[in-house]
């Protein structure tokens, strides 16, 4: 069925002033990054922006939410993120810890990152039950994007020899996240253009961190890398498709007939998409390393 252009505009709503300001700020930081040679972080920032922007646009104009699309989007992203963190961040953290005298420093960072990720996610979830006057969907996803950018900037500033694959895998969940968030906003009669803030969020914090001087202390860098690995392992696990009762996917399935049977079928898709996402990163690494 064709979608009326006017209905698409109504779903997108008027432009969010904060979202528009975020895009302007990202453009300004990008100009500085070009002159300072922060090319990798610049590419990652704009890929994150484009992925979430495209996902939000598709989510805002969709006439219905497909549970299959959500499951495959989240599964591919989470599988890629878990594998990327395990292949690239964890070994770097442990290696830097060894250089500093003990690999346990990297392990401390990983544990701290997982605990911090869980803590911020759990406390942040309480905002959905408190009337703060702000849209909690946009606030939560923006907080995640800004914190993710901090870690990306620190990692690439500490280890500029890292390739693009790690950063791109880290932000690979932006597309499905933008799609799901836009669908939620549209269902609540809110403007999806508010997602311009979290779309630009990675670059808003990653670029300044990448341009800032970082201590050349292996012990500090081991903890930083470990913390980054822990944070993204938590995020990756959080993005694993949850096909249980009460989950977001269950809410989407409830819009369809035979929702219980559909939820059972989606569990197979969840496992398959996650495995495929992980395998894609390994295959890309093999091709690049050959």
C-alpha positions as CSV (number, residue, x, y, z in Angstrom):
1,X,0.0,0.0,0.0
2,X,1.4,3.4,-0.9
3,X,2.2,5.8,1.9
4,X,0.9,9.4,1.5
5,X,3.7,11.9,1.6
6,X,1.7,14.1,3.9
7,X,1.2,11.2,6.3
8,X,5.0,10.7,6.3
9,X,5.5,14.3,7.2
10,X,3.0,14.1,10.0
11,X,4.8,11.1,11.4
12,X,8.1,12.8,11.3
13,X,6.6,15.9,12.9
14,X,8.2,19.3,13.1
15,X,12.0,19.4,13.5
16,X,13.3,19.2,17.0
17,X,15.4,22.3,17.8
18,X,17.8,20.3,20.0
19,X,18.1,17.7,17.3
20,X,18.9,20.3,14.7
21,X,21.5,22.0,17.0
22,X,23.1,18.6,17.5
23,X,23.6,18.2,13.7
24,X,25.1,21.7,13.5
25,X,27.5,20.9,16.3
26,X,28.5,17.6,14.7
27,X,29.3,19.5,11.4
28,X,31.5,22.0,13.3
29,X,33.4,19.2,15.1
30,X,33.8,17.3,11.8
31,X,35.6,20.4,10.3
32,X,38.0,20.4,13.2
33,X,38.5,16.6,12.9
34,X,39.4,16.9,9.3
35,X,42.2,19.4,10.0
36,X,43.5,17.4,13.0
37,X,43.6,14.0,11.2
38,X,40.9,12.2,13.2
39,X,39.7,10.5,10.0
40,X,38.7,7.1,11.5
41,X,36.6,8.5,14.3
42,X,35.1,11.0,11.8
43,X,33.9,8.1,9.6
44,X,32.5,6.1,12.5
45,X,30.6,9.2,13.8
46,X,28.9,9.8,10.5
47,X,28.2,6.1,9.8
48,X,26.5,6.1,13.2
49,X,24.5,9.2,12.3
50,X,23.5,7.9,8.9
51,X,22.6,4.4,10.3
52,X,20.3,5.8,13.1
53,X,18.9,8.5,10.8
54,X,18.0,5.9,8.1
55,X,16.5,3.6,10.7
56,X,14.5,6.4,12.3
57,X,13.2,7.5,8.9
58,X,12.1,4.0,8.0
59,X,10.5,3.5,11.4
60,X,8.6,6.8,11.2
61,X,7.2,6.0,7.8
62,X,6.4,2.3,8.4
63,X,2.7,1.5,8.4
64,X,3.3,-1.4,10.7
65,X,6.2,-2.8,12.7
66,X,7.6,-6.1,11.5
67,X,8.8,-8.4,14.3
68,X,11.0,-10.2,11.9
69,X,12.8,-7.0,10.9
70,X,13.3,-6.1,14.6
71,X,14.7,-9.5,15.5
72,X,17.1,-9.6,12.5
73,X,18.2,-6.0,13.1
74,X,19.0,-6.6,16.8
75,X,20.4,-10.1,16.3
76,X,22.9,-9.1,13.5
77,X,24.0,-6.0,15.5
78,X,24.4,-7.8,18.8
79,X,26.3,-10.7,17.3
80,X,28.6,-8.3,15.5
81,X,29.2,-6.3,18.7
82,X,29.9,-9.3,20.9
83,X,32.4,-10.7,18.4
84,X,34.1,-7.3,17.8
85,X,34.6,-6.7,21.5
86,X,35.9,-10.2,22.1
87,X,38.3,-10.1,19.1
88,X,39.6,-6.5,19.2
89,X,39.0,-4.8,22.6
90,X,39.5,-7.7,25.0
91,X,42.9,-8.8,23.6
92,X,44.1,-5.2,23.5
93,X,43.1,-4.7,27.2
94,X,44.9,-7.8,28.3
95,X,47.9,-7.1,26.2
96,X,48.3,-3.6,27.6
97,X,47.8,-5.0,31.1
98,X,50.6,-7.4,30.4
99,X,52.8,-4.6,29.3
100,X,52.0,-2.7,32.5
101,X,53.0,-5.7,34.6
102,X,49.8,-7.7,35.0
103,X,47.0,-8.6,32.6
104,X,44.5,-8.4,35.5
105,X,44.4,-4.6,34.9
106,X,42.5,-5.3,31.7
107,X,40.3,-7.7,33.5
108,X,39.5,-5.1,36.1
109,X,38.5,-2.7,33.3
110,X,36.2,-5.3,31.7
111,X,34.5,-6.0,34.9
112,X,34.0,-2.3,35.7
113,X,32.6,-1.7,32.2
114,X,30.0,-4.5,32.5
115,X,29.0,-3.4,36.0
116,X,28.8,0.2,34.9
117,X,26.8,-0.6,31.8
118,X,24.3,-2.6,33.8
119,X,24.1,0.0,36.5
120,X,23.5,2.9,34.2
121,X,21.0,0.9,32.1
122,X,19.0,-0.2,35.2
123,X,19.0,3.2,36.8
124,X,18.2,4.9,33.5
125,X,15.2,2.5,33.1
126,X,13.6,4.1,36.1
127,X,13.2,7.3,34.1
128,X,10.4,5.5,32.2
129,X,8.4,5.4,35.4
130,X,9.0,9.0,36.4
131,X,7.4,12.1,34.9
132,X,10.5,14.2,34.1
133,X,8.9,16.3,31.4
134,X,11.3,14.8,28.8
135,X,10.7,12.1,26.3
136,X,12.3,9.1,28.0
137,X,12.8,7.1,24.8
138,X,15.0,9.9,23.3
139,X,16.7,10.6,26.6
140,X,17.7,7.0,27.2
141,X,19.0,6.4,23.7
142,X,20.8,9.8,23.6
143,X,22.6,9.0,26.9
144,X,23.7,5.7,25.5
145,X,25.0,7.3,22.3
146,X,26.9,10.0,24.1
147,X,28.6,7.5,26.5
148,X,29.4,5.2,23.6
149,X,31.1,8.1,21.8
150,X,33.3,8.8,24.8
151,X,34.5,5.2,24.8
152,X,35.1,5.2,21.0
153,X,37.0,8.4,21.2
154,X,39.2,7.2,24.1
155,X,39.9,3.8,22.4
156,X,41.0,5.3,19.1
157,X,43.0,8.1,20.8
158,X,44.8,5.5,22.8
159,X,45.3,3.0,20.0
160,X,45.2,4.9,16.6
161,X,46.4,1.9,14.7
162,X,43.0,0.2,15.2
163,X,41.1,-0.3,12.0
164,X,37.7,0.9,11.0
165,X,36.1,-2.5,11.4
166,X,35.9,-2.3,15.2
167,X,34.3,1.1,15.3
168,X,31.8,0.2,12.6
169,X,30.8,-3.0,14.4
170,X,30.3,-1.0,17.6
171,X,27.8,1.4,16.0
172,X,26.2,-1.3,13.9
173,X,23.2,-1.4,16.2
174,X,22.3,2.2,15.4
175,X,20.0,1.3,12.5
176,X,17.7,-1.1,14.3
177,X,17.8,1.1,17.4
178,X,16.7,4.1,15.4
179,X,13.9,2.1,13.7
180,X,12.6,0.8,17.0
181,X,12.8,4.2,18.8
182,X,11.0,6.0,15.9
183,X,8.2,3.4,15.9
184,X,7.8,4.0,19.6
185,X,7.8,7.8,19.2
186,X,5.3,7.7,16.4
187,X,2.9,5.4,18.4
188,X,3.1,8.0,21.2
189,X,2.4,10.9,18.7
190,X,5.8,12.4,19.2
191,X,8.3,13.7,16.6
192,X,10.8,11.2,15.3
193,X,13.2,14.1,14.5
194,X,14.1,14.2,18.1
195,X,16.3,11.2,17.3
196,X,18.8,13.5,15.5
197,X,20.3,14.1,18.9
198,X,21.2,10.5,19.7
199,X,22.1,10.0,16.0
200,X,24.7,12.7,16.3
201,X,25.6,11.8,19.9
202,X,28.4,9.4,19.1
203,X,30.3,12.0,17.1
204,X,29.5,14.8,19.6
205,X,31.6,13.0,22.3
206,X,33.9,10.7,20.2
207,X,35.5,13.5,18.2
208,X,36.5,15.7,21.2
209,X,37.9,12.7,23.0
210,X,39.8,11.5,19.9
211,X,41.4,15.0,19.6
212,X,42.3,15.3,23.3
213,X,45.7,14.1,24.5
214,X,45.7,10.7,26.2
215,X,48.3,9.5,28.8
216,X,50.8,7.0,27.3
217,X,50.6,4.9,30.4
218,X,49.9,1.2,29.6
219,X,48.2,0.7,32.9
220,X,45.7,3.5,32.3
221,X,45.2,2.3,28.7
222,X,44.6,-1.3,29.8
223,X,41.8,-0.2,32.2
224,X,40.4,2.1,29.4
225,X,40.4,-0.7,26.9
226,X,38.9,-3.1,29.4
227,X,36.2,-0.6,30.4
228,X,35.3,-0.1,26.7
229,X,35.1,-3.9,26.2
230,X,32.9,-4.3,29.2
231,X,30.6,-1.5,28.2
232,X,30.1,-2.8,24.7
233,X,29.8,-6.4,25.9
234,X,26.9,-5.2,28.1
235,X,25.3,-3.2,25.3
236,X,25.7,-6.1,22.9
237,X,24.0,-8.5,25.3
238,X,21.3,-6.0,25.9
239,X,20.6,-5.9,22.2
240,X,20.3,-9.7,21.9
241,X,16.7,-10.3,20.6
242,X,14.5,-10.9,23.6
243,X,11.6,-13.1,22.5
244,X,10.1,-13.6,26.0
245,X,6.8,-12.4,27.3
246,X,6.7,-8.7,28.1
247,X,9.6,-7.8,25.8
248,X,9.4,-5.2,23.0
249,X,9.3,-8.0,20.4
250,X,6.4,-9.6,22.3
251,X,4.6,-6.2,22.2
252,X,5.0,-6.1,18.4
253,X,3.9,-9.7,18.1
254,X,0.7,-9.0,20.1
255,X,-0.4,-6.8,17.1
256,X,-0.6,-9.9,15.0
257,X,-2.9,-13.0,15.1
258,X,-1.4,-16.2,16.6
259,X,1.1,-14.1,18.5
260,X,2.3,-17.0,20.7
261,X,3.2,-19.2,17.8
262,X,4.9,-16.2,16.1
263,X,7.0,-15.6,19.2
264,X,8.2,-19.2,19.2
265,X,9.1,-19.0,15.5
266,X,11.0,-15.8,16.1
267,X,13.3,-17.5,18.7
268,X,14.9,-19.4,15.8
269,X,15.3,-16.2,13.8
270,X,16.9,-14.6,16.9
271,X,19.6,-17.3,17.2
272,X,20.2,-17.4,13.4
273,X,20.6,-13.6,13.1
274,X,23.0,-13.4,16.1
275,X,25.2,-16.2,14.7
276,X,25.2,-14.6,11.3
277,X,26.2,-11.2,12.8
278,X,29.1,-12.8,14.7
279,X,30.2,-14.8,11.6
280,X,30.2,-11.7,9.4
281,X,32.7,-9.9,11.7
282,X,35.0,-13.0,11.7
283,X,34.7,-13.3,7.9
284,X,35.5,-9.6,7.4
285,X,38.5,-9.9,9.7
286,X,39.8,-13.0,7.7
287,X,39.4,-11.1,4.4
288,X,41.0,-7.9,5.6
289,X,43.9,-9.9,7.3
290,X,44.6,-12.0,4.2
